[in-house]
Amino acid sequence: YLNLIQNSKKTLEARAFYPSLKKIKVGDIITFYCEKTKCKTKIIALRKYSTIKSMLENEDINKLLPNHSFNEAYNVYKKIYSHHQFFSDHCNWRWWYAWVL
């Protein structure tokens, strides 16, 4: 997805709320890496959701995962986080959203 971020086609990033992400705030510069390529972005907004389903219902999926339907996007996150016992529409797991430039 790094090329989509670099080309401003993916302007929304979602991550599971890990304790290490508590320090992230609006205005922070974060760097995404993919092999030897990197892309710096600035966080311009953060939003929290209690479930992945809620997040996908309230955000523009095309900014998160371009050309994906709701079900396709849901399955992408389910695959990424399937090893977590917390992946459930009913869990109390917070998701962070960071708009990127």
Buried (B, 14 or more C-beta within 10 A) or exposed (E): BBEBBBEEEBBBBBBBBEEEBEEBEEEEEEEBEEEEEEBEBEBEEBBEBBBBBEBBEEBEBBBBBEEBEEEEBBEBBEEEBEEEEEBEEEEEBBBBBBBBE
